[in-house]
């Protein structure tokens, strides 16, 4: 069974470019991880410095234990305006039951 997460990352105003660069560097490595189905990075047009990651994974995000993931998260230290917010997503049924 697959699992999906939606993460919100808010960079400090003086760290927008380094945060974006770190998030972009994560993309090819995470996409190559076993079980990764989708890994997309989005920028919020109305809120510069706010980034969103949408990930779907069949291996329940096993890449989180990888060195590249730990290194990228560590590289964000001191550059974020707040903690990364992570929401676990689950698909809703196509029809409502009454």
Residue pairs with C-beta under 8 A, 6 or more apart in sequence:
1 58
2 37
2 56
2 57
2 58
3 56
3 57
3 58
3 60
3 61
3 88
4 38
4 54
4 55
4 56
4 57
4 88
4 89
4 90
4 91
5 53
5 54
5 55
5 61
5 86
5 87
5 88
5 89
6 52
6 53
6 54
6 86
6 87
6 89
7 52
7 53
7 55
7 84
7 85
7 86
7 87
8 50
8 51
8 52
8 84
8 85
9 19
9 23
9 50
9 51
9 52
9 53
9 76
9 80
9 84
10 47
10 49
10 50
10 51
10 80
10 81
10 82
11 18
11 19
11 20
11 49
11 50
11 51
11 79
11 80
11 81
12 49
12 79
12 80
12 81
13 49
13 81
15 49
15 78
15 79
15 80
16 48
16 49
18 75
18 79
19 49
19 51
19 76
19 79
19 80
20 43
20 51
22 72
22 75
22 76
22 79
23 41
23 51
23 53
23 72
24 41
25 72
26 68
26 69
26 72
27 39
27 41
29 63
29 66
29 68
29 69
30 36
30 39
30 55
30 63
30 68
30 69
31 39
33 57
33 59
33 62
33 63
33 66
34 59
34 62
35 57
35 58
35 59
35 60
35 62
36 55
36 56
36 57
36 58
36 59
36 63
37 56
37 57
37 58
38 54
38 55
38 56
39 53
39 54
39 55
39 56
40 53
40 54
40 55
41 51
41 52
41 53
42 51
42 52
42 53
42 54
43 50
43 51
43 52
44 50
44 51
44 52
49 81
55 61
57 63
63 69
76 84
